[in-house]
């Protein structure tokens, strides 16, 4: 499977999920808009009452992670067991796809692909960690505290391109975006075969970001590492 097909599959999946979500939201909005005025006012009053009487859960309060926790997360994302497992699996897919062709097959070819993936991931994680420390941002993933499939899915997806400030506010994450592309462009411009360039790195970085959405859904609903 080529890089373009992989990216197209991810884009199609994300587009389908967004379309279903939009259709569901429109149905709810139409139902509310068509309700009698008295019922609408009663619903609003009940929502306001629920909001004012809701007790604040101490576990819902955001706490910016400590420096040691952020560094441990960086090390685990770079050379942790699950990180190495993902790197090995990715190298296996590249081996099966014979990409790059110049690296050949067999143990030697797989070794080159595995080492390349380790190097690319190390660049990505180091850039992400370094920028997040400089900008005082939390780039870590955390499971949603909300209930329901759509709210949880929304929280998981948004974390792939956003980070938290020290106050807990979510902002577009320069560390995540720059790290994803640096981890793909630098290898393409250095140790990859000569026919590769930054354009290949841009495509690979975009695919990597797209795969991150899927990985966040796995972490939210199946297994969080």
ZADO-1210 file (C-alpha; in nm, 4 decimals, padded with zeros to 6 digits):
<atoms>
<atom x="00.0000" y="00.0000" z="00.0000" code="UNK" pos="1"/>
<atom x="00.1512" y="00.3312" z="-00.1060" code="UNK" pos="2"/>
<atom x="00.1740" y="00.6410" z="00.1134" code="UNK" pos="3"/>
<atom x="-00.0914" y="00.8149" z="-00.0959" code="UNK" pos="4"/>
<atom x="-00.3394" y="00.5297" z="-00.0504" code="UNK" pos="5"/>
<atom x="-00.2774" y="00.5197" z="00.3235" code="UNK" pos="6"/>
<atom x="-00.3391" y="00.8941" z="00.3509" code="UNK" pos="7"/>
<atom x="-00.6498" y="00.8717" z="00.1326" code="UNK" pos="8"/>
<atom x="-00.7916" y="00.5962" z="00.3536" code="UNK" pos="9"/>
<atom x="-00.7400" y="00.8040" z="00.6683" code="UNK" pos="10"/>
<atom x="-00.8929" y="01.1163" z="00.5094" code="UNK" pos="11"/>
<atom x="-01.1950" y="00.9121" z="00.3921" code="UNK" pos="12"/>
<atom x="-01.2430" y="00.7683" z="00.7425" code="UNK" pos="13"/>
<atom x="-01.2215" y="01.1083" z="00.9112" code="UNK" pos="14"/>
<atom x="-01.4560" y="01.2618" z="00.6537" code="UNK" pos="15"/>
<atom x="-01.7126" y="00.9882" z="00.7120" code="UNK" pos="16"/>
<atom x="-01.7024" y="01.0387" z="01.0899" code="UNK" pos="17"/>
<atom x="-01.7408" y="01.4170" z="01.0547" code="UNK" pos="18"/>
<atom x="-02.0310" y="01.3748" z="00.8121" code="UNK" pos="19"/>
<atom x="-02.2167" y="01.1423" z="01.0505" code="UNK" pos="20"/>
<atom x="-02.1543" y="01.3814" z="01.3377" code="UNK" pos="21"/>
<atom x="-02.2818" y="01.6791" z="01.1381" code="UNK" pos="22"/>
<atom x="-02.5976" y="01.4892" z="01.0371" code="UNK" pos="23"/>
<atom x="-02.6644" y="01.3944" z="01.3995" code="UNK" pos="24"/>
<atom x="-02.6134" y="01.7542" z="01.5158" code="UNK" pos="25"/>
<atom x="-02.8502" y="01.8879" z="01.2487" code="UNK" pos="26"/>
<atom x="-03.1193" y="01.6389" z="01.3532" code="UNK" pos="27"/>
<atom x="-03.0944" y="01.7501" z="01.7155" code="UNK" pos="28"/>
<atom x="-03.1024" y="02.1188" z="01.6217" code="UNK" pos="29"/>
<atom x="-03.4102" y="02.0678" z="01.4017" code="UNK" pos="30"/>
<atom x="-03.5875" y="01.8817" z="01.6822" code="UNK" pos="31"/>
<atom x="-03.5236" y="02.1653" z="01.9276" code="UNK" pos="32"/>
<atom x="-03.6193" y="02.4335" z="01.6763" code="UNK" pos="33"/>
<atom x="-03.9514" y="02.2586" z="01.5997" code="UNK" pos="34"/>
<atom x="-04.0536" y="02.2164" z="01.9648" code="UNK" pos="35"/>
<atom x="-04.3226" y="02.4390" z="02.1196" code="UNK" pos="36"/>
<atom x="-04.1959" y="02.7532" z="02.2886" code="UNK" pos="37"/>
<atom x="-04.3123" y="02.6385" z="02.6324" code="UNK" pos="38"/>
<atom x="-04.1244" y="02.3096" z="02.6007" code="UNK" pos="39"/>
<atom x="-03.8120" y="02.4920" z="02.4838" code="UNK" pos="40"/>
<atom x="-03.8242" y="02.7314" z="02.7805" code="UNK" pos="41"/>
<atom x="-03.8787" y="02.4393" z="03.0193" code="UNK" pos="42"/>
<atom x="-03.5812" y="02.2548" z="02.8696" code="UNK" pos="43"/>
<atom x="-03.3591" y="02.5639" z="02.9043" code="UNK" pos="44"/>
<atom x="-03.4716" y="02.6121" z="03.2669" code="UNK" pos="45"/>
<atom x="-03.3908" y="02.2499" z="03.3525" code="UNK" pos="46"/>
<atom x="-03.0465" y="02.2808" z="03.1891" code="UNK" pos="47"/>
<atom x="-02.9704" y="02.5994" z="03.3843" code="UNK" pos="48"/>
<atom x="-03.0831" y="02.4326" z="03.7056" code="UNK" pos="49"/>
<atom x="-02.8644" y="02.1297" z="03.6394" code="UNK" pos="50"/>
<atom x="-02.5679" y="02.3560" z="03.5711" code="UNK" pos="51"/>
<atom x="-02.6082" y="02.5608" z="03.8889" code="UNK" pos="52"/>
<atom x="-02.6626" y="02.2569" z="04.1118" code="UNK" pos="53"/>
<atom x="-02.3812" y="02.0470" z="03.9660" code="UNK" pos="54"/>
<atom x="-02.0991" y="01.9855" z="04.2092" code="UNK" pos="55"/>
<atom x="-01.7454" y="02.0438" z="04.0853" code="UNK" pos="56"/>
<atom x="-01.5423" y="01.7239" z="04.0726" code="UNK" pos="57"/>
<atom x="-01.1854" y="01.7867" z="04.1963" code="UNK" pos="58"/>
<atom x="-01.0642" y="01.5325" z="03.9415" code="UNK" pos="59"/>
<atom x="-01.1909" y="01.7561" z="03.6583" code="UNK" pos="60"/>
<atom x="-00.9575" y="02.0403" z="03.7535" code="UNK" pos="61"/>
<atom x="-00.6634" y="02.0589" z="03.5133" code="UNK" pos="62"/>
<atom x="-00.3135" y="02.0493" z="03.6616" code="UNK" pos="63"/>
<atom x="-00.0114" y="02.1286" z="03.4439" code="UNK" pos="64"/>
<atom x="00.2264" y="01.8269" z="03.4593" code="UNK" pos="65"/>
<atom x="00.5554" y="01.8592" z="03.6448" code="UNK" pos="66"/>
<atom x="00.8911" y="01.8870" z="03.4677" code="UNK" pos="67"/>
<atom x="00.9845" y="01.5311" z="03.5660" code="UNK" pos="68"/>
<atom x="00.6561" y="01.3948" z="03.4324" code="UNK" pos="69"/>
<atom x="00.7000" y="01.5812" z="03.1030" code="UNK" pos="70"/>
<atom x="01.0557" y="01.4499" z="03.0632" code="UNK" pos="71"/>
<atom x="00.9500" y="01.0938" z="03.1476" code="UNK" pos="72"/>
<atom x="00.6785" y="01.1203" z="02.8836" code="UNK" pos="73"/>
<atom x="00.9361" y="01.2361" z="02.6300" code="UNK" pos="74"/>
<atom x="01.1681" y="00.9429" z="02.7059" code="UNK" pos="75"/>
<atom x="00.8812" y="00.6928" z="02.6889" code="UNK" pos="76"/>
<atom x="00.7621" y="00.8339" z="02.3559" code="UNK" pos="77"/>
<atom x="01.1142" y="00.8105" z="02.2142" code="UNK" pos="78"/>
<atom x="01.2586" y="00.4802" z="02.3377" code="UNK" pos="79"/>
<atom x="00.9804" y="00.3248" z="02.5450" code="UNK" pos="80"/>
<atom x="00.8676" y="-00.0345" z="02.4771" code="UNK" pos="81"/>
<atom x="00.5465" y="00.0624" z="02.2990" code="UNK" pos="82"/>
<atom x="00.7269" y="00.3279" z="02.0979" code="UNK" pos="83"/>
<atom x="00.9819" y="00.0718" z="01.9798" code="UNK" pos="84"/>
<atom x="00.7016" y="-00.1731" z="01.9021" code="UNK" pos="85"/>
<atom x="00.5260" y="00.0832" z="01.6832" code="UNK" pos="86"/>
<atom x="00.8568" y="00.1643" z="01.5155" code="UNK" pos="87"/>
<atom x="00.9184" y="-00.2040" z="01.4432" code="UNK" pos="88"/>
<atom x="00.5670" y="-00.2462" z="01.3020" code="UNK" pos="89"/>
<atom x="00.6069" y="00.0607" z="01.0817" code="UNK" pos="90"/>
<atom x="00.9394" y="-00.0737" z="00.9536" code="UNK" pos="91"/>
<atom x="00.7662" y="-00.4018" z="00.8767" code="UNK" pos="92"/>
<atom x="00.5034" y="-00.2237" z="00.6663" code="UNK" pos="93"/>
<atom x="00.7765" y="-00.0372" z="00.4783" code="UNK" pos="94"/>
<atom x="00.9575" y="-00.3675" z="00.4252" code="UNK" pos="95"/>
<atom x="00.6402" y="-00.5230" z="00.2863" code="UNK" pos="96"/>
<atom x="00.5879" y="-00.2200" z="00.0601" code="UNK" pos="97"/>
<atom x="00.9615" y="-00.2275" z="-00.0327" code="UNK" pos="98"/>
<atom x="00.9992" y="00.1423" z="00.0470" code="UNK" pos="99"/>
<atom x="01.2565" y="00.2777" z="-00.0162" code="UNK" pos="100"/>
<atom x="01.3329" y="00.0411" z="-00.3010" code="UNK" pos="101"/>
<atom x="01.7072" y="00.1111" z="-00.2736" code="UNK" pos="102"/>
<atom x="01.7298" y="-00.0427" z="00.0733" code="UNK" pos="103"/>
<atom x="01.6341" y="-00.3855" z="-00.0534" code="UNK" pos="104"/>
<atom x="01.4830" y="-00.6762" z="00.1358" code="UNK" pos="105"/>
<atom x="01.5998" y="-00.9235" z="00.3977" code="UNK" pos="106"/>
<atom x="01.7398" y="-00.8528" z="00.7410" code="UNK" pos="107"/>
<atom x="01.9703" y="-00.5798" z="00.6108" code="UNK" pos="108"/>
<atom x="01.6852" y="-00.3914" z="00.4447" code="UNK" pos="109"/>
<atom x="01.4634" y="-00.4216" z="00.7500" code="UNK" pos="110"/>
<atom x="01.7473" y="-00.3041" z="00.9730" code="UNK" pos="111"/>
<atom x="01.7873" y="00.0132" z="00.7668" code="UNK" pos="112"/>
<atom x="01.4163" y="00.0848" z="00.7798" code="UNK" pos="113"/>
<atom x="01.3980" y="00.0173" z="01.1532" code="UNK" pos="114"/>
<atom x="01.6966" y="00.2433" z="01.2248" code="UNK" pos="115"/>
<atom x="01.5503" y="00.5126" z="00.9989" code="UNK" pos="116"/>
<atom x="01.2183" y="00.5031" z="01.1816" code="UNK" pos="117"/>
<atom x="01.3918" y="00.5257" z="01.5184" code="UNK" pos="118"/>
<atom x="01.5852" y="00.8295" z="01.3984" code="UNK" pos="119"/>
<atom x="01.2758" y="00.9981" z="01.2564" code="UNK" pos="120"/>
<atom x="01.0767" y="00.9395" z="01.5736" code="UNK" pos="121"/>
<atom x="01.3639" y="01.0655" z="01.7899" code="UNK" pos="122"/>
<atom x="01.3715" y="01.3869" z="01.5855" code="UNK" pos="123"/>
<atom x="00.9962" y="01.4267" z="01.6104" code="UNK" pos="124"/>
<atom x="00.9805" y="01.3694" z="01.9858" code="UNK" pos="125"/>
<atom x="01.2826" y="01.5884" z="02.0577" code="UNK" pos="126"/>
<atom x="01.1483" y="01.8817" z="01.8538" code="UNK" pos="127"/>
<atom x="00.8042" y="01.8432" z="02.0114" code="UNK" pos="128"/>
<atom x="00.9465" y="01.8231" z="02.3627" code="UNK" pos="129"/>
<atom x="01.1920" y="02.1096" z="02.3132" code="UNK" pos="130"/>
<atom x="00.9312" y="02.3458" z="02.1702" code="UNK" pos="131"/>
<atom x="00.6724" y="02.2542" z="02.4316" code="UNK" pos="132"/>
<atom x="00.9220" y="02.3331" z="02.7074" code="UNK" pos="133"/>
<atom x="01.0136" y="02.6647" z="02.5451" code="UNK" pos="134"/>
<atom x="00.6499" y="02.7639" z="02.4921" code="UNK" pos="135"/>
<atom x="00.5284" y="02.6203" z="02.8265" code="UNK" pos="136"/>
<atom x="00.2733" y="02.3886" z="02.6667" code="UNK" pos="137"/>
<atom x="00.1437" y="02.0463" z="02.7662" code="UNK" pos="138"/>
<atom x="00.1435" y="01.8234" z="02.4566" code="UNK" pos="139"/>
<atom x="00.0445" y="01.5047" z="02.6388" code="UNK" pos="140"/>
<atom x="-00.2672" y="01.3011" z="02.5728" code="UNK" pos="141"/>
<atom x="-00.5329" y="01.2612" z="02.8407" code="UNK" pos="142"/>
<atom x="-00.8566" y="01.0637" z="02.8249" code="UNK" pos="143"/>
<atom x="-01.1771" y="01.2638" z="02.8092" code="UNK" pos="144"/>
<atom x="-01.3666" y="01.3253" z="03.1310" code="UNK" pos="145"/>
<atom x="-01.6934" y="01.3746" z="02.9418" code="UNK" pos="146"/>
<atom x="-01.9605" y="01.1119" z="02.8828" code="UNK" pos="147"/>
<atom x="-02.0925" y="00.9896" z="02.5494" code="UNK" pos="148"/>
<atom x="-01.9292" y="00.8727" z="02.2295" code="UNK" pos="149"/>
<atom x="-01.9280" y="01.1989" z="02.0339" code="UNK" pos="150"/>
<atom x="-01.7923" y="01.4231" z="02.3136" code="UNK" pos="151"/>
<atom x="-01.5185" y="01.1690" z="02.3878" code="UNK" pos="152"/>
<atom x="-01.4328" y="01.1330" z="02.0197" code="UNK" pos="153"/>
<atom x="-01.4169" y="01.5112" z="01.9794" code="UNK" pos="154"/>
<atom x="-01.1838" y="01.5458" z="02.2790" code="UNK" pos="155"/>
<atom x="-00.9566" y="01.2708" z="02.1483" code="UNK" pos="156"/>
<atom x="-00.9307" y="01.4126" z="01.7964" code="UNK" pos="157"/>
<atom x="-00.8669" y="01.7718" z="01.8991" code="UNK" pos="158"/>
<atom x="-00.5691" y="01.6674" z="02.1121" code="UNK" pos="159"/>
<atom x="-00.3814" y="01.5617" z="01.7985" code="UNK" pos="160"/>
<atom x="-00.3364" y="01.9254" z="01.6929" code="UNK" pos="161"/>
<atom x="-00.3722" y="02.1215" z="02.0177" code="UNK" pos="162"/>
<atom x="-00.1922" y="02.1599" z="02.3495" code="UNK" pos="163"/>
<atom x="-00.2796" y="02.3026" z="02.6897" code="UNK" pos="164"/>
<atom x="-00.1340" y="02.6178" z="02.8367" code="UNK" pos="165"/>
<atom x="-00.0495" y="02.6361" z="03.2070" code="UNK" pos="166"/>
<atom x="-00.4022" y="02.7635" z="03.2733" code="UNK" pos="167"/>
<atom x="-00.5534" y="02.4644" z="03.0921" code="UNK" pos="168"/>
<atom x="-00.6649" y="02.6509" z="02.7802" code="UNK" pos="169"/>
<atom x="-00.6335" y="02.4589" z="02.4523" code="UNK" pos="170"/>
<atom x="-00.4414" y="02.6250" z="02.1696" code="UNK" pos="171"/>
<atom x="-00.3173" y="02.5137" z="01.8277" code="UNK" pos="172"/>
<atom x="00.0002" y="02.3160" z="01.9014" code="UNK" pos="173"/>
<atom x="00.3076" y="02.4383" z="01.7155" code="UNK" pos="174"/>
<atom x="00.5246" y="02.1730" z="01.8891" code="UNK" pos="175"/>
<atom x="00.3081" y="01.8850" z="01.7644" code="UNK" pos="176"/>
<atom x="00.2793" y="02.0192" z="01.4092" code="UNK" pos="177"/>
<atom x="00.6449" y="02.1169" z="01.3703" code="UNK" pos="178"/>
<atom x="00.7599" y="01.7919" z="01.5328" code="UNK" pos="179"/>
<atom x="00.5543" y="01.5768" z="01.2952" code="UNK" pos="180"/>
<atom x="00.6967" y="01.7440" z="00.9846" code="UNK" pos="181"/>
<atom x="01.0529" y="01.7731" z="01.1171" code="UNK" pos="182"/>
<atom x="01.0548" y="01.4011" z="01.1907" code="UNK" pos="183"/>
<atom x="00.9749" y="01.3322" z="00.8249" code="UNK" pos="184"/>
<atom x="01.1473" y="01.6115" z="00.6310" code="UNK" pos="185"/>
<atom x="01.4883" y="01.5811" z="00.7991" code="UNK" pos="186"/>
<atom x="01.5246" y="01.2069" z="00.7214" code="UNK" pos="187"/>
<atom x="01.4100" y="01.2645" z="00.3628" code="UNK" pos="188"/>
<atom x="01.6738" y="01.5338" z="00.3183" code="UNK" pos="189"/>
<atom x="01.9581" y="01.3474" z="00.4909" code="UNK" pos="190"/>
<atom x="01.9835" y="00.9674" z="00.5006" code="UNK" pos="191"/>
<atom x="01.7101" y="00.8680" z="00.2554" code="UNK" pos="192"/>
<atom x="01.8123" y="00.7840" z="-00.1060" code="UNK" pos="193"/>
<atom x="01.9002" y="01.0853" z="-00.3208" code="UNK" pos="194"/>
<atom x="01.5720" y="01.0843" z="-00.5134" code="UNK" pos="195"/>
<atom x="01.3828" y="01.1808" z="-00.1966" code="UNK" pos="196"/>
<atom x="01.3314" y="01.5462" z="-00.1026" code="UNK" pos="197"/>
<atom x="01.1444" y="01.7678" z="00.1399" code="UNK" pos="198"/>
<atom x="00.8290" y="01.7114" z="-00.0667" code="UNK" pos="199"/>
<atom x="00.8340" y="01.3450" z="00.0296" code="UNK" pos="200"/>
<atom x="00.8886" y="01.4536" z="00.3889" code="UNK" pos="201"/>
<atom x="00.5846" y="01.6813" z="00.3712" code="UNK" pos="202"/>
<atom x="00.3683" y="01.3958" z="00.2452" code="UNK" pos="203"/>
<atom x="00.5018" y="01.1614" z="00.5110" code="UNK" pos="204"/>
<atom x="00.4498" y="01.4225" z="00.7837" code="UNK" pos="205"/>
<atom x="00.0899" y="01.4775" z="00.6725" code="UNK" pos="206"/>
<atom x="00.0272" y="01.1037" z="00.6808" code="UNK" pos="207"/>
<atom x="00.1843" y="01.0875" z="01.0267" code="UNK" pos="208"/>
<atom x="-00.0505" y="01.3593" z="01.1522" code="UNK" pos="209"/>
<atom x="-00.3464" y="01.1787" z="00.9984" code="UNK" pos="210"/>
<atom x="-00.2446" y="00.8556" z="01.1676" code="UNK" pos="211"/>
<atom x="-00.2279" y="01.0473" z="01.4953" code="UNK" pos="212"/>
<atom x="-00.6046" y="01.1049" z="01.4863" code="UNK" pos="213"/>
<atom x="-00.6633" y="00.7307" z="01.4602" code="UNK" pos="214"/>
<atom x="-00.4122" y="00.6590" z="01.7374" code="UNK" pos="215"/>
<atom x="-00.5866" y="00.9044" z="01.9696" code="UNK" pos="216"/>
<atom x="-00.9178" y="00.7254" z="01.9133" code="UNK" pos="217"/>
<atom x="-00.7504" y="00.3978" z="02.0074" code="UNK" pos="218"/>
<atom x="-00.6094" y="00.5586" z="02.3223" code="UNK" pos="219"/>
<atom x="-00.9480" y="00.7036" z="02.4164" code="UNK" pos="220"/>
<atom x="-01.1688" y="00.4003" z="02.3580" code="UNK" pos="221"/>
<atom x="-00.9406" y="00.0953" z="02.3726" code="UNK" pos="222"/>
<atom x="-00.6001" y="00.1275" z="02.5334" code="UNK" pos="223"/>
<atom x="-00.4146" y="00.4322" z="02.6633" code="UNK" pos="224"/>
<atom x="-00.0384" y="00.3920" z="02.6968" code="UNK" pos="225"/>
</atoms>
